[in-house]
Amino acid sequence: MAKQFKFDGLIKQAEQQKAAAEQKTEPEKPANELDIKQQIVIKDEFKFLIPPLMDDEYAKLEESILAEGCRDPLVVWKNGSEYVLIDGHNRYAICSKNNLNFNIQIMEFENSELVMDWMVNNQLGKRNVTDETKSYLRGMQYNREKKKIGENQYTLDRVGQNVPALSTADKLAQVHKVSEKTIKRDEKYAEAINKLVGDDKTLKFDILNRKLNLPKGSVMKLADEADELVSQIGKFLKEGVSFNQALQQVKPAVEKESNNPHKEYLKDLRNKILMCLDEAIKQNHSEPLEELHDFLQEFSKALD
């Protein structure tokens, strides 16, 4: 009788363990649309990636939504248990303010880098985007691609062994239907803009939306100037000084820097380093790397 009681106890324990395991592995029930709408997350890295609408554009959008409702769905990224807004920040703000309904589209990405790539590609397909914004977004995308961990500036896919890999610039050029040179100029433009504005998002978006009309070619040249000089021009712009007047204000300092006899030498050395690095990546040979090592030592001594 005792043995039977013990056996029954073991059976009961096994059934309890099985039920607990089934309960633990039961798939999580998907959140319904209403729940998702109530827990949408806004992150600055996505909100401020794309320039906001101009005041008149925002007013027209609000007028349209009030009259016809929010026709286009807001896009959210399902990041684990979070639902992060990645497209429709203006529409979300208008609908929240006026207590209006909206639809959502859920997308899944492996990481935030892929989210930003999708956002850039999506934005560049819109008609109301300025050339300055397109250039800046492509330049920043190119810069992000080159910095990805575990990859160099050449893509890993090859059609055949004897076919050289596409550079990142070539790859993005094909995606955006521009030339490789355009992508590299875009990187220069983005670098100059970031130097010019620092953390001032308002100034950046005023430039990209043409509220401040800055000649693109002149801005690109600032990428090669010292950070403090470019930052000083940005400070003048914030104070309402025109771009040309700001250049005149810092011109003596720029000319002094340009007349530095070591500047051209360092530029030439930098170009040699980049060429060696490109060659090493393309050929996967040790000789360019050894030469690169020597150049880097020389560069370090020159800086000292």
N, C-alpha and C positions, 0 to 999 in steps of 0.2 A: 504493500500500500504506500509505503514511504517512497519506494522507487518510482511508482506511478505518479505520485505528487511531484517528485523531482523532475521527472520527464515532462510533465505538463508545464511546469515552471519554465523549463528550457524552451519549450515550443512557444510559450507566450512571450518570452524574452526575445526570441528570434523574430517573431511577428512584429513586435514593437520596434526592433532595430530596422527591419525592412520598411515599415511604414515611415519611420523617421528619415531613412535614406531617400525614399520616394518623395517625401515632402521637401527634402533639401534640394533634390535635383529637379524639382518641378520648374519648368521654364517660367521666367518672369513675365507676368501679364503686361502686354504693351499698354502704355498710357494712352488714354483717349485724347482726341484733338482738343477738347476743352481744357483738360489738365495741362497739356503741353503749352497752350496759349497763356495759361496763368503762371507758368514757370519759365517763360522765355528769358534767357540771360543775355545781357548786352555787355560786350567786352570791347574796351577801347582799341585794342590791337586790330580789331575788325571794323569797328565804327569809324575810326580815323584813317583807315587804309585808303578809302575812296573819298575824294573831295565832296563835300556836301553841296546840295543845290544852292544856287543863288537865291536871294530873297524873293525875286519875282517868280522864279521857277517853283519855289516852295509854295508860294501863294496860289499859283495856278494849279498845282497838284492838290492842294487842300480843297480848293474850290471844286475840282473835278470829283474828288472822293466824297465830298459832302453831297454833291448832286447825283452821282451815279454809284456810290459805294466803292469799296476797294476791290477792283477787278482782278488785279494780279496777286498771286499768292506770295506771302512772305516765305523766304527760304531759311530753314534752321538746320544747323549741324547737330546731329545726335552724337554727342561726345560722352560716352558712358551714360550716366544718369542725367547729364545736362542737355538742354536744348538751347544752343547758342545761335542767335540771329546773325546771319551772314549776308543777307540781301533784303532790303526793304526797311532800312532804319527810318527813313523819312515817313514812309507809309505807316509804320508801327507807331511813331510819335503822333501822327495825325489821328489815327484810329483810337489810340489810348486817350488822347485829349478829348475827343468828341464821343467816346464810348461807342465806337462803331465796330461791327464785326469784320473779320478778315479770315481768309483761308491761309493754310500753311502747306509748305512742301518740305518734307524731311529728306535730308541727304546725309550720307555717311562718308567720312574720309578717315584715313589712317592717322593723320596728324594735322597740326595747324598750318604747316607749310603748304600742304596740298589744298587746304581751304583757301589760303591767300592766293594761290595760283588760279583756283577756280574763280575767285572774286575778280581778279585782274582780267582774266579772259572774258568773263561775263560783262564787265564794265566796258572793255574795249569794243565790244560788239554793239554798244549803244550809240545812237546818233548824236546825242547832245553832249558829247565829251570833247573838250578842247584838245588841240594838238599837243599843248604843253602837258596836259594831264596824261595823255597817251604815252608821250615820251617818258615822263617821270615813272609811270607804272611799269612800263617795259624795262626801264633802267633798273628799278628796284628789284624786279623779278629776276633779271639777269644776275644781279649782285647776290641775291639769295641762292640762286641755282649754283653759282660758283662756290659758295661757302658750305654747301651741304657736306656733312661729315661722311667720309668714306668714298667720296667721288672727287674727280678732278674736273677741269673745265671741258673735258671731252666725254661725250656720252659713251656708255658701255656697249651699246648695240652696234653691231657691224653686219653688213650684208654678206660679206665674205672676208676671208683672211687678208686678202690683198687690197681691200677697200679701207681707206683711212676712216677712223671714227669721225662723226660730226662734232664740231665744237659746240659748246653750249650756245654761243652766239648764233651759229648756223641753225641749230635746232629751234631756238626761239624765233629766228627770222622766218622760218617756214611756218611756224604756228601763227604768227601775226602778219604774215604776207608782206614783210619788208625785207630790206637787205641786211646782211651781217654787219656792214658798216653802220647802218642806222641803229642797230641794237647797241653797238659799242659807243656810239655818240649819245644814245639815250642814257647809258650808264654815267657818262661824263656829266650830262645835264642833271641827273638825279643827285649825283655827288655834289655838284655845285649848289643845287637848291638846298640840300641838307646842311651844307656849310653856311649858307646864307641865312637860313631861318632858325637854325638850332632847334629848340623845343617849341617854338612859336607856331602852332598849327594854324592859327588865323592868318598869319603872314604867308605861310606856305599855300594855303588854299586860295588866298587872294591872288597870288601869282599864278597858280595853276588854272584858276577860273577867269584869268585876265582882268580881274578887278584892278590889279596893278599890271600895267602893260610893260613888261621887261623884254628887251630884244634877246631872243633865245641864244643867238650866237655869242653875244657878249656875256651872257650868264654862263655858258659852257666854259669859257676861258677861265672863269673863276675857280674851276675845279683844280687847276694847277697852282693856284696862289695859296699863300699861307693861310691857315684857318683863321688866325686873329684878324687878318686884313679883310677877309670875306665877311667875317662876323661883324666887323665894324660897319661895313656897307649895309648889312642887314639892320643894324641899329638905326642908321640914318633913315632907312626905308620905313621903319616903324614910327619914326618921328615925323613922317610926311615929306621927307626930302625925296626928290625925284632920283631915279637911278643914275642918270648922267651927272647930276650934282653930287651924289654920293661918291661916284667914281672920282670926281675932281677933288673931293675932300681927302680921299686916301691915296691919290695919285703919287704924291711925293714919296710916301712909304713904299708903294708898289714899285716905283722906279728904283728906289734904293735897293730893294730886294732883288730886282731884276739885274742890277749892275754888280751884284755879288759875283766875283770871279769863280767861286766854287759852284755856283748854281748849275751852270751848263755841264760841268764835269759830273756832278751828281746825277743830273738828268740822264746823261749818256750812260753812266754806270747802271742806273736803274733799268734803262732799256735793254742793256746787255743781259742783265739778270733775268728779265722777263723773257727774252729770246731764248736763253739757255733753258729756262724752265719749260717753255713751250716745246722745245726740241726734245727735252728729256721725257716729257709726257707722251709725245707722239711716238718716239722711237723706243722708249723704255730701255735706254742704254745708260751705262754708268758714266761714260765720258762727259756728256753734257752736265751730269750731276756733279762730277768732280770740278769741272770748270765753274759751275754755279757756286760751289763751295768757296772757291778762290775769290770770285767776284764779291760774294757776301762778306768775306773777311776784309777785302779792300774797302767795301762800302762802310763797314763798321768803323774802320780806322779813319775814314774820311769824315764821318759824323763826329767822332771824338775830336 
